[in-house]
């Protein structure tokens, strides 16, 4: 379903039947690009769990207000509680790589993404999660995916510091360039069907992967795995998708339709 981003909407004041007048760039997109039809529904999202079902109510075609705003009536309001979900840690990349990673983090429904300073990660990059361009990219990904939540963003932090902050009951799955290795795995930490993988943290190195020393540091903690998937070297954003799919394939009960 098409969606609009409601950044400044005060959730405490929302009532079914209230009218929202959309006047920003989203008005132009829905009216002139999507060509929203009268009584058609769109979602209203704020990245913090708000989900509104909105219905387009077209005013009289001669009304000048019709050319300046989009009249959306709230038909249903749901505020979803924040739940734990999948987490990833990514080596800091160049600017275009960071943009792709943030977009994917939203589209894949990550709860948290942590940026890491590693041996081969990008240095000297001025990164701020409050950067306007980064936020617009994440906003677009939220609307495209109909995700209800933005991920929490942490870092950049050093790789050894990151390892120290991890809950010892979590499993650490590192995807790199070397052969697969593992420490002793405690089966009690592996996810059940309802855990949404929240007790597994996936680590993706930068384009050069994790160094041997970093892999050794990771394997020094319990419940750690280092994977080398049988394919050519991937760019980090693509490796994110492969790692997520690999994890789902390992532990999810997938439904076959047809």
Order of alpha helices (4+ residues) and beta strands (2+ residues): beta-beta-alpha-beta-beta-beta-beta-alpha-beta-alpha-beta-alpha-beta-beta-beta-alpha-beta-alpha
